[in-house]
Amino acid sequence: MSQTKRRELWTKVHRYLGLITIPFLAFAAATGAILAYADPIDRLLNAYLFTASTPVQPGPTPLLVDQFQRTHAAFRVTAFQVNLPRGRNVPITGFDLTDPARALKQVFVDPATGRIIGQRSLGPALTRGGFVEAVRVAHFTLCAGTIGRWWMGIIAVVWLVTIPVGVYLTIPRKAPRLQKWKRSWIVKLASALPRLMLDLHTASGLWLLPVYAVLALTSVCLNFNDELFEPVIERAFPPVRQAQAAPGHGRIDDFESALRLGVRKAAGEDLRWHPALLTYDAQRDVYGVAFTDDGSPNYRALGPVKLFFHADDGRDAGRADPYHDGAALWLERALYPLHSGQFGGQAAILAVFLAGLCTFELCVTGGYVWLKKHRSRVSSRNARRPLAGSQTGDTER
């Protein structure tokens, strides 16, 4: 195949695959940019739930939650943050034991009085309380369940294919290639609109190529995590055999006891991080303590180290330590921090936010360039048709 034919083929591949992905990729980019700052947006929209009426420093959160659990026996607490900033109500996640669906809810408690300020369902909804979760579900599944998740995974695969194809099409066909290629990296704002849109599409695609590649690859892995990613890496990298569980330390009756046991266990393992999150799995009757570098539930690097304990006797119920538990867990834990930018703190989160905006711009400019060229191709075909008809008529006469 000649170079011209090969280039025409890849141009069509880039064009039509791009047209398929544009609406879905633009939607994913816009919602992804919102999710980069999901927590601040959620707190802003629901300030009446998160902000305490009096700016007091919360006391020991586990003690407050244990007291709440004793006075609200019908509500089964499943998770809460150990450390909270001054002036913040305490959000407690759990479910109503009388609810057959066991739908997760979040109750907000005043840190000074223990009084319930308000509550919300943790499901997606077109309300202030459910907006961020609705954006998250729409970003991941288009609110269409497994089918939507698979479709967005296919879109991510197509995006991953179009990235190298797009780079190939920017490379000049004739020498001096490098000198001519420099023009593709530059946006001349004084250019006419068609040229400006082409420059924006080409240059943003080149400059942000590594970011786009990471976002596309992690999207594929996250969307097909259960069906493809986890089975492959667990077969390729068998899990590290954990040490046999130590004897129990006695029954765990509350979160305060679970926290003390977790801190003691972490100290024995020379884990110098701080407890950030306490959890309870009602089905397994297991408490969990998550540790992070600063005591907040963040996903910097590979995220928290989690220790689990059986409630009946305090025996070890496992751990999740991506820094020491083998390559499989390392790879699994790397996906979300890389995709969200949380691996590198606020600077990386800002980069992902800007990448979302640029991906949206890539879709808009790509659509504009296609429409402009499509109209030009249609006009050229229409201009040739009368001439062809005239020549045919002359021949027949």
Stockholm file with secondary structure:
# STOCKHOLM 1.0

chainA/1-397         MSQTKRRELWTKVHRYLGLITIPFLAFAAATGAILAYADPIDRLLNAYLFTASTPVQPGPTPLLVDQFQRTHAAFRVTAFQVNLPRGRNVPITGFDLTDPARALKQVFVDPATGRIIGQRSLGPALTRGGFVEAVRVAHFTLCAGTIGRWWMGIIAVVWLVTIPVGVYLTIPRKAPRLQKWKRSWIVKLASALPRLMLDLHTASGLWLLPVYAVLALTSVCLNFNDELFEPVIERAFPPVRQAQAAPGHGRIDDFESALRLGVRKAAGEDLRWHPALLTYDAQRDVYGVAFTDDGSPNYRALGPVKLFFHADDGRDAGRADPYHDGAALWLERALYPLHSGQFGGQAAILAVFLAGLCTFELCVTGGYVWLKKHRSRVSSRNARRPLAGSQTGDTER
#=GR chainA/1-397 SS CCHHHHHHHHHHHHHHHHHHHHHHHHHHHHHHHHHTTHHHHHHHHTHHHHBCSSCCCCCCHHHHHHHHHHHCTTEEEEEEESCCCTTBCEEEEEEETTCTTCCEEEEEECTTTCCEEEEEESSCCSSTTTHHHHHHHHHHHTTSHHHHHHHHHHHHHHHHHHHHHHHHHHSCSSSSHHHHHGGGGCCCTTSCHHHHHHHHHHHHHHHTHHHHHHHHHHHHHHHTIIIIIHHHHHHHSCCCCCCCCCCCCSCCCSHHHHHHHHHHHHHHTTCCCEEEEEEEETTTTEEEEEEESSSSCCCSTTCCEEEEEETTTCCEEEEECTTTSCHHHHHHHHHHHHHHSGGGHHHHHHHHHHHHHHHHHHHHHHHHHHHHHHHHHHHHHHHHHHHHHHHHHHHHC
#=GC SS_cons         CCHHHHHHHHHHHHHHHHHHHHHHHHHHHHHHHHHTTHHHHHHHHTHHHHBCSSCCCCCCHHHHHHHHHHHCTTEEEEEEESCCCTTBCEEEEEEETTCTTCCEEEEEECTTTCCEEEEEESSCCSSTTTHHHHHHHHHHHTTSHHHHHHHHHHHHHHHHHHHHHHHHHHSCSSSSHHHHHGGGGCCCTTSCHHHHHHHHHHHHHHHTHHHHHHHHHHHHHHHTIIIIIHHHHHHHSCCCCCCCCCCCCSCCCSHHHHHHHHHHHHHHTTCCCEEEEEEEETTTTEEEEEEESSSSCCCSTTCCEEEEEETTTCCEEEEECTTTSCHHHHHHHHHHHHHHSGGGHHHHHHHHHHHHHHHHHHHHHHHHHHHHHHHHHHHHHHHHHHHHHHHHHHHHC
//
